[in-house]
Amino acid sequence: MLKRNLWKLILSVAIALWAVSELIPVRDIPFATYAVEQAGSARAAEFRTLMAEATGRVQAGTARSEFVALKQIGTERNLDLSQFFPDLRLEAALTNIEKRNDIILDELLRRSKSALQLGLDLKGGVAVTLEVDPAAAAEFTTDVQQEKLSQAIEIIGERIDRFGVTEPIVRAVGDARIEIQMPGLNTKDDPGIIENVRKPARLEFRRVHPTLSPANSPSGEIPANYEVLSMDVQGRGGQASYTEDLFVRRFPDMSGEVLSNAWVIRNQLGQPEIIMEFTSDGRDQFAAVTRDIVREATAVGVIGRLAIVLDGTLYSAPTVREEIDSPTAQITGSFTDREALSLANVLNNPLDLPLVVKEQYEVGASLAEDAISSGVKASIIGAAAVCGFMLLFYSTGGLVAVASLALNILIILGVLASFNATLTLPGIAGIVLTIGMAVDANILIFERMREELALGKNLATANQGGFQKALTTIIDAHLVQLIICGIMISLGTGPIKGFGVTLAIGVISTLISVLITAHMVMEFLLESGWVKRLTMRHLLKNISVDFIKYGKPAFISSWLVVLLGIGVVLYKGSDIYGIDFAGGDEISLQFTEQIDLAGIREAAAAINIAEVNPSYTSALGGGGELLKIATPEGQGAALAAELEARYPNAGLTLVGTNQIGASIGREVQFNALLAVGVSMLATLLYIAFRFEFGFGIGAMFASFHDILMTVGIFVLFGHQFSAPMVAAILAVAGYSINETVVVFDRIREELKLNPTASLREIVNSAINKVFARTIMTATTTLLAAFALFLFGGGVLRDISFTFIVGIMTATFSAIFVASQVFYFWHKGDRKHVEAHRDIAPKYEWQGASKASE
């Protein structure tokens, strides 16, 4: 037995150890402490002295942190800090000391952080407000300016995605500002993140003076229409790095709009080069400009140059030896990998609307301590309820299931940590709800074991038989969910993509923990004789109901509820959208005494404001703390007045009101709808391929029904759509498919085992046999969802409400929608079903052998 399961044991232990290693460090380590620990032993004492000096600067107020102080010391003394960290290797060609220090300190800061960072709602983060330069804005009409602002939001969002920030908010504030919130970041220790956000700015191509430079200009005179710009040049072949000053035209010859893309390739010698791809108009402009540069340079016997300038900073000035009239252009030179990638990133930010930093905030946790505590408490209660249920009904088997759940959670957290993900409170809720759904695979195996034991088989044989019979169902159900997750990841953006990744991790970890680890443990316990009796209690006794008889009225009734929900959605119109979708007001209040955020939500509810997003913020550059509250449009002033009346001792003063744009734009909404549509099609194709086309039609109808009903009931009860709701509703589609596949797999099995039974008898028999399992699975998931709904608050209640409705709807539809559609699709005749080779029973003529006569 051990030999047979050795690979399972090794794999389980290896995965568990890997997950634990990915989660270390569990908590943030102070940067100063970590840096001192990592300094090489040969110069550790010298670095400790340096760190003591940095700490002194922080105490004296000349630096905000030891991180900043070390950068200051390195710049002032031209001191290469990498010499203290021999284990952190840098490119040999990178000789610029300031850049080397930046890379070393940034890496030390990253490593000092906990592996799994908390989100903006739990830990806070960075908030930046960018404003359109008023002088530049005057050049554009209002419509053009708004279009360019939308483009800026899109590009900044893409840049933040590359930082690895999960669930960022990038949205318009008023007519000329962009608000950015990045969870899990600390600008006190990492102020460079603000500059990285600002990088997507005006990209320009400007001519360099063909003959003059600041080094050879008579009397240092600057030619008319030129300015002095400087760039860092990395030394080659042992030469030191230096700064090159150039005369660059004040006005651009082209903007970044001439480019459609830029990327790094390697030439035949393995050296990095940059490829620029032009738009159709951009090709013509680039050809004209390079033609003029070559003509002017040739006339004076030199080689011309064309500068690349981003946000007023000179990044590169490649030479132009000939007119370039082609779809692409190539920038060659002795680039390091880092330089090439940096320049490509610059070229991929073609914003022509200059943006300046208006405000920089450190955002406090948007949930009060008691709210965070209630959310964690709700998660613990939900997980405990699921575990208690499994132990109560399956005794030893339940204990194994609970152990596999622990491994499941460990794998999920380990993978999230390896992705540098940021954990939010909705993410925690999603994991808890995944726990509820993950036990379904265990329940399937245990219920199959129950059937095997009823046939008189011993425990070990029943375990193997139950596992084998449940295996196909489990794999089919999880593969369909993985397909839906893949669609969410590929077509979705923001929270939809993030939720898809989390769900996919949960699906895979469930397969590993149940099919490998839990099955190995059960085999060991039963085959070794350690467990001689396996108690499995009944939630429901075996039933015998004619579900087909009640199918049509149940089907019609459920669709009437769906139509009612759609009617409510149409009646409410745009009122169904929360702040994430519709935008709203953001009020800023000064205060002398903080108000609990739960109290703010109570005040909002008292005057019928459906949604508020409060947070305490403090300016990075100093200044007092502010209370900022996002509300639906036109309701900010009313909330401010209500808070002043409720909390007269808080010293509340309204200092500003801004209109904020939607953080989920039309593109995200379209992608969400597209993801739903493609998920339906993928479900149809997979089920049709694995089962039969009628099964695929039934599954697609059931998913469509569940999504519409969940949305309708969600709106009917006065809830509004926010970013997490979109992902939660898509998750309901995955849960619905899981329930439907279980029923369909049993129908397929009954068709093979009962070749003489009618289709009506087959469908009824299959549903009756899986009914107890379906209710058991729904119960475990509902336990987790109800715990979050009863003990959680804010967004947790919305997410859990969505799942409560979705679980009940999916359970109903697996029996009364999917199965009924399948039955009516085939007109109640099994001959239509048996046209599929996997379903049709096989009959063979057999004659007695001569030996037996």
Residue pairs with C-beta under 8 A, 6 or more apart in sequence:
1 523
1 524
1 527
1 528
2 9
5 520
5 523
5 524
8 516
8 517
8 519
8 520
9 520
11 516
12 407
12 512
12 516
12 517
12 520
15 407
15 411
15 512
16 407
16 410
16 411
18 414
19 410
19 411
19 413
19 414
19 415
20 410
20 414
21 414
22 115
22 414
22 415
22 417
22 418
23 115
23 116
23 413
23 414
23 417
24 115
25 112
25 113
25 114
25 115
26 114
26 115
27 114
28 112
28 113
28 114
29 112
29 113
30 112
31 65
31 66
31 67
31 108
31 109
31 112
31 189
32 51
32 54
32 55
32 66
33 112
34 108
34 111
34 112
35 47
35 51
35 66
35 70
35 108
35 112
36 44
36 47
36 48
36 51
38 85
38 87
38 88
38 108
38 111
39 47
39 48
39 84
39 85
40 84
40 85
40 86
40 87
42 86
43 83
43 84
46 84
47 84
50 70
50 73
50 84
51 66
51 70
53 69
53 73
54 63
54 66
54 69
54 70
54 73
55 66
55 69
57 63
57 69
57 72
58 64
58 65
58 66
58 69
62 69
62 72
63 69
63 72
64 188
64 191
65 188
65 189
67 105
67 109
67 189
67 190
68 189
68 191
70 81
70 101
70 105
71 101
71 102
71 105
73 79
74 80
74 81
74 97
74 98
74 101
75 98
75 101
78 97
79 97
79 101
80 97
80 100
80 101
81 100
81 101
81 104
81 105
82 88
82 90
82 100
82 101
82 103
82 104
85 104
85 108
88 104
88 107
88 108
90 100
90 103
90 104
91 336
91 337
91 338
93 234
93 236
93 336
94 100
94 103
94 234
94 336
94 338
95 234
95 235
95 240
95 241
96 232
96 234
96 241
97 241
99 232
102 192
106 190
106 192
109 189
109 190
115 417
116 413
116 416
116 417
116 421
116 423
117 123
117 183
117 184
117 420
117 421
117 422
117 423
118 183
118 184
118 422
118 423
118 424
119 125
119 166
119 167
119 183
119 184
119 422
119 423
119 424
119 425
119 427
120 167
120 181
120 182
120 183
120 184
120 363
120 365
120 366
120 424
121 183
121 365
121 366
121 367
121 424
121 425
121 426
121 795
122 365
122 367
122 372
122 423
122 424
122 425
123 183
123 184
123 365
124 183
124 362
124 363
124 364
124 365
125 181
125 182
125 183
125 184
125 185
125 186
125 362
125 363
126 180
126 181
126 182
126 185
126 186
126 187
126 193
126 194
126 360
126 361
126 362
126 363
127 179
127 180
127 181
127 182
127 359
127 360
127 361
127 362
127 363
127 617
128 179
128 180
128 182
128 194
128 197
128 357
128 359
128 360
128 361
129 173
129 177
129 178
129 179
129 180
129 357
129 358
129 359
129 360
129 361
130 152
130 156
130 177
130 178
130 180
130 197
130 198
130 355
130 356
130 357
130 358
131 176
131 177
131 178
131 355
131 356
131 357
131 358
132 145
132 149
132 176
132 177
132 353
132 354
132 355
133 353
133 354
133 355
133 356
134 176
136 202
136 353
136 354
137 145
137 176
137 353
140 148
140 353
142 175
145 175
145 176
145 353
146 175
148 351
148 352
148 353
149 172
149 175
149 176
149 178
149 353
150 172
150 665
151 351
151 353
152 178
152 200
152 351
152 353
152 355
153 170
153 171
153 172
153 178
153 661
153 665
154 667
155 200
155 349
155 350
155 351
156 170
156 178
156 180
156 197
156 200
157 168
157 170
159 196
159 197
159 199
159 200
159 349
160 168
160 170
160 180
160 182
160 197
161 168
163 182
163 193
163 196
164 419
164 420
165 182
165 183
165 184
165 185
165 422
166 183
166 184
166 421
166 422
166 424
166 498
167 183
167 422
167 424
167 494
167 495
167 498
167 723
168 180
168 181
168 182
168 183
168 494
169 179
169 180
169 181
169 663
170 178
170 179
170 180
170 181
170 663
171 178
171 179
171 583
171 660
171 661
171 662
171 663
172 178
172 179
172 583
172 660
172 661
173 179
173 586
173 658
173 659
173 660
173 661
174 658
174 659
177 358
177 658
178 355
179 586
179 660
180 197
181 363
182 193
182 197
183 422
183 424
184 422
185 193
186 362
187 193
187 194
187 360
187 362
187 620
188 362
188 620
191 620
194 357
194 360
198 311
198 355
198 357
199 310
199 311
199 345
199 346
199 349
200 349
200 351
201 310
201 311
201 349
201 351
201 354
201 355
202 255
202 256
202 310
202 311
202 312
202 351
202 352
202 353
202 354
203 255
203 256
203 259
203 308
203 309
203 310
203 346
203 347
203 349
203 350
203 351
203 352
204 252
204 253
204 254
204 255
204 256
204 308
204 309
204 310
205 252
205 253
205 254
205 255
205 258
205 286
205 289
205 306
205 307
205 308
205 309
206 248
206 249
206 250
206 251
206 252
206 253
206 306
206 307
206 309
207 248
207 249
207 253
207 289
207 293
207 304
207 305
207 306
207 307
208 246
208 247
208 248
208 249
208 304
208 305
208 306
208 307
208 317
209 223
209 226
209 246
209 247
209 248
209 249
210 293
210 296
210 297
210 300
210 302
210 304
211 300
211 302
212 223
212 247
213 245
213 246
213 247
214 220
214 222
214 228
214 245
214 246
214 247
215 245
217 223
217 247
222 228
222 247
223 247
225 249
225 250
225 251
226 247
226 248
226 249
226 250
227 247
227 248
227 249
227 250
228 245
228 246
228 247
228 248
229 245
229 246
229 248
229 307
229 309
229 313
229 314
230 243
230 244
230 245
230 246
230 314
231 243
231 244
231 246
231 314
231 315
231 316
231 317
232 241
232 242
232 243
233 241
233 242
233 243
233 244
234 241
234 336
234 339
235 241
235 242
236 334
244 317
246 305
246 307
246 314
246 317
248 307
248 309
248 314
248 317
252 309
253 289
253 306
254 282
254 285
254 286
254 289
255 350
255 352
256 347
256 349
256 350
256 351
256 352
257 279
257 282
257 350
257 352
258 278
258 279
258 281
258 282
258 283
258 285
258 286
259 276
259 277
259 278
259 279
259 282
259 347
259 348
259 350
260 277
260 278
260 279
260 282
261 276
261 277
261 348
262 274
262 275
262 276
262 277
262 344
262 347
262 348
263 274
263 275
263 344
264 272
264 273
264 274
264 275
264 337
264 340
264 341
264 344
265 272
265 273
265 274
265 275
266 272
266 273
267 273
267 332
271 334
271 335
272 335
272 336
272 337
272 339
272 340
272 341
273 330
273 331
273 332
273 333
273 335
273 340
274 330
274 331
274 335
274 340
274 343
274 344
274 347
275 328
275 329
275 330
276 328
276 329
276 330
276 331
276 347
277 327
277 328
278 286
278 327
278 328
278 329
283 325
283 326
283 327
286 324
286 325
286 329
287 323
287 324
287 325
289 306
290 306
290 320
290 322
290 323
290 324
290 325
291 323
291 325
293 304
293 305
293 306
293 320
294 304
294 320
294 321
294 322
294 323
296 304
297 303
297 304
297 320
303 319
303 320
303 321
304 319
304 320
305 317
305 318
305 319
305 320
306 317
306 318
306 320
307 314
307 316
307 317
308 314
308 315
308 316
308 317
308 318
308 343
308 346
308 347
309 315
310 346
310 349
311 354
315 342
315 343
315 346
316 331
316 343
318 331
318 332
318 333
331 343
335 343
359 619
360 619
360 620
360 621
361 617
361 618
361 619
361 620
362 617
362 618
362 619
362 620
363 615
363 616
363 617
364 615
364 616
364 617
364 618
364 625
365 372
365 615
366 597
366 613
366 614
366 615
367 375
367 425
367 597
367 793
367 794
368 596
368 597
368 598
370 596
370 598
371 597
371 598
371 793
371 794
372 425
374 791
374 792
374 793
375 425
375 428
375 429
375 792
375 793
375 796
376 428
377 791
378 429
378 432
378 787
378 788
378 790
378 791
378 792
378 796
379 428
379 429
379 431
379 432
379 787
379 788
381 787
381 791
382 432
382 433
382 435
382 436
382 783
382 784
382 785
382 786
382 787
382 788
383 405
383 432
383 435
383 784
385 783
385 784
385 787
386 405
386 435
386 436
386 439
386 780
386 783
386 784
387 398
387 402
387 405
389 398
389 779
389 780
389 783
390 397
390 398
390 401
390 402
390 439
390 442
390 780
391 398
391 399
391 402
392 398
392 537
393 536
393 537
393 539
393 776
394 401
394 442
394 446
394 534
394 535
394 536
394 537
395 534
395 535
395 536
396 525
396 531
396 534
396 535
397 442
397 446
397 449
397 522
397 534
397 536
400 442
400 518
400 521
400 522
400 525
401 439
401 442
401 446
401 518
403 517
403 518
403 521
404 442
404 513
404 514
404 517
404 518
404 521
405 435
405 438
405 439
405 513
407 509
407 512
407 513
407 517
408 434
408 435
408 438
408 506
408 509
408 510
408 512
408 513
408 514
409 431
409 435
411 505
411 509
411 512
411 513
412 431
412 434
412 502
412 505
412 506
412 509
413 431
415 505
415 509
416 423
416 502
416 505
419 501
421 427
421 498
421 501
425 794
425 795
425 796
426 724
426 795
426 796
426 799
427 502
429 788
429 792
429 796
429 799
429 800
430 499
430 502
430 503
430 731
430 799
431 502
431 506
432 784
432 787
432 788
433 731
433 781
433 784
433 785
433 788
433 799
433 800
433 803
434 502
434 503
434 506
434 510
435 784
436 780
436 781
436 782
436 783
436 784
436 785
437 506
437 510
437 735
437 738
437 777
437 781
438 506
438 510
438 513
438 514
439 777
439 780
440 477
440 738
440 777
440 780
440 781
441 470
441 474
441 478
441 510
441 511
441 514
441 515
442 514
442 518
443 773
443 776
443 777
443 780
444 470
444 473
444 474
444 742
444 773
445 466
445 467
445 470
445 474
445 514
445 519
446 466
446 536
447 466
447 470
447 770
447 772
447 773
447 776
448 465
448 466
448 467
448 469
448 470
449 462
449 463
449 465
449 466
449 467
449 534
449 536
450 466
450 536
451 466
451 769
452 461
452 462
452 465
452 466
452 469
453 459
453 462
453 534
453 536
457 465
459 526
459 531
459 532
459 533
459 534
460 523
460 526
460 527
463 522
463 523
463 526
464 523
467 519
469 749
471 515
472 745
473 741
473 742
473 745
473 746
474 511
474 514
474 515
475 511
476 690
476 741
476 745
477 737
477 738
477 741
477 742
478 507
478 510
478 511
478 738
479 686
480 683
480 686
480 687
480 734
480 737
480 738
480 741
481 503
481 507
481 734
481 737
481 738
482 504
482 507
482 508
483 679
483 682
483 683
483 686
484 500
484 679
484 682
484 683
484 730
484 733
484 734
484 737
485 500
485 501
485 503
485 504
485 507
485 734
486 500
486 504
487 500
487 675
487 678
487 679
487 682
488 496
488 497
488 499
488 500
488 503
488 675
488 679
488 727
488 730
489 497
489 500
489 501
489 504
491 671
491 674
491 675
491 678
492 499
492 500
492 668
492 671
492 672
492 675
492 727
492 730
493 667
493 668
493 671
494 664
494 668
494 723
495 723
495 724
495 726
495 727
496 668
496 671
496 672
496 675
496 726
496 727
496 730
498 727
499 724
499 727
499 728
499 730
499 731
500 727
500 730
503 731
503 734
524 530
525 531
526 534
538 772
539 772
539 775
539 776
539 779
540 771
540 772
540 775
542 768
542 772
543 768
543 771
543 772
544 768
545 764
545 767
545 768
545 771
546 764
547 763
547 764
547 767
547 768
547 815
547 816
547 819
548 760
548 763
548 764
548 820
548 823
550 816
551 816
551 819
551 820
551 823
552 820
554 812
554 816
554 820
555 816
555 817
555 820
555 821
558 705
558 709
558 812
558 813
558 816
558 817
559 705
561 709
561 712
561 713
562 705
562 708
562 709
562 712
564 712
564 716
565 708
565 709
565 711
565 712
565 713
565 715
565 716
566 708
566 712
568 712
568 715
568 716
569 576
569 711
569 712
569 715
572 715
574 582
575 720
576 715
576 720
576 721
577 720
577 721
578 610
578 611
578 632
578 720
578 721
578 722
578 725
579 611
579 613
579 630
579 631
579 632
579 660
579 662
579 663
579 722
580 662
580 663
580 664
580 721
580 722
580 723
581 662
581 664
581 669
581 721
581 722
582 632
582 633
582 662
583 633
583 659
583 660
583 661
583 662
584 630
584 631
584 632
584 633
584 635
584 636
584 659
584 660
585 630
585 631
585 632
585 633
585 634
585 635
585 636
585 637
585 657
585 658
585 659
585 660
586 628
586 629
586 630
586 631
586 636
586 657
586 658
586 659
586 660
587 628
587 629
587 631
587 636
587 637
587 639
587 640
587 654
587 656
587 657
588 626
588 627
588 628
588 654
588 655
588 656
588 657
588 658
589 626
589 627
589 628
589 629
589 640
589 643
589 652
589 653
589 654
589 655
590 624
590 626
590 627
590 651
590 652
590 653
590 655
591 625
591 627
591 650
591 651
591 652
591 653
592 650
592 651
593 647
593 649
593 650
593 651
594 616
594 627
594 650
595 627
595 643
595 647
595 650
595 652
597 614
598 793
599 646
599 647
600 612
600 614
600 629
600 643
601 612
601 614
601 793
601 794
603 639
603 642
603 643
603 646
604 611
604 612
604 631
604 639
604 642
606 642
607 638
607 639
607 642
609 631
609 632
609 635
609 638
609 639
610 632
610 718
610 719
610 720
611 631
611 632
611 720
611 722
612 629
612 630
612 631
612 639
613 629
613 630
614 627
614 628
614 629
614 630
615 627
615 628
615 629
616 625
616 626
616 627
616 628
617 625
617 626
617 628
618 624
618 625
618 626
626 655
627 652
629 636
629 639
630 660
631 639
633 659
636 657
637 654
637 657
640 652
640 654
643 650
643 652
644 652
663 723
664 723
664 726
672 726
672 730
675 730
676 707
676 730
676 733
679 703
679 730
679 733
680 700
680 703
680 704
681 700
683 696
683 699
683 700
683 703
683 737
684 696
684 697
684 699
684 700
685 696
686 696
687 695
687 696
687 698
687 699
687 700
687 741
687 744
688 695
688 696
688 697
689 696
690 838
691 744
691 745
691 748
691 836
691 838
691 839
692 748
692 833
692 835
692 836
692 838
692 839
693 836
694 821
694 822
694 825
694 826
694 832
694 833
695 744
695 747
695 748
695 822
697 821
697 822
697 825
698 740
698 744
698 817
698 818
698 819
698 820
698 821
698 822
698 825
699 737
699 740
699 741
699 744
699 818
701 817
701 818
701 821
702 736
702 737
702 740
702 810
702 813
702 814
702 817
702 818
702 821
703 733
703 736
703 737
703 740
705 809
705 813
705 817
706 732
706 733
706 736
706 806
706 809
706 810
706 813
707 729
707 732
707 733
707 736
709 805
709 809
710 729
710 732
710 802
710 805
710 806
710 809
711 729
713 805
713 809
714 721
714 725
714 729
714 801
714 802
714 805
717 801
719 725
719 798
719 801
722 795
722 798
724 795
724 798
724 799
725 798
725 799
725 802
728 798
728 799
728 802
728 803
728 806
729 802
729 806
731 803
731 806
732 802
732 803
732 805
732 806
732 809
732 810
735 781
735 803
735 806
735 807
735 810
736 806
736 809
736 810
736 813
736 814
738 810
739 774
739 777
739 810
739 811
739 813
739 814
740 810
740 813
740 814
740 818
742 770
742 773
742 774
742 814
743 766
743 767
743 770
743 774
743 814
743 815
743 818
743 819
744 818
744 819
744 822
746 766
746 767
746 769
746 770
747 762
747 763
747 766
747 819
747 822
748 838
748 839
749 766
750 757
750 762
750 765
750 766
750 769
751 762
751 830
751 833
751 834
751 839
751 841
752 839
752 841
754 761
754 762
754 765
755 841
755 843
757 765
757 830
758 828
758 830
759 823
759 826
759 828
759 829
759 830
759 833
760 823
760 828
762 830
763 819
763 822
763 823
766 819
767 815
767 819
771 815
774 811
774 814
774 815
775 811
778 807
778 808
778 810
778 811
781 803
781 807
782 804
782 807
782 808
785 800
785 803
785 804
785 807
786 800
786 804
788 796
788 797
788 799
788 800
789 796
789 797
789 800
789 801
789 804
792 800
825 832
826 832
826 833
833 839
834 840
834 841
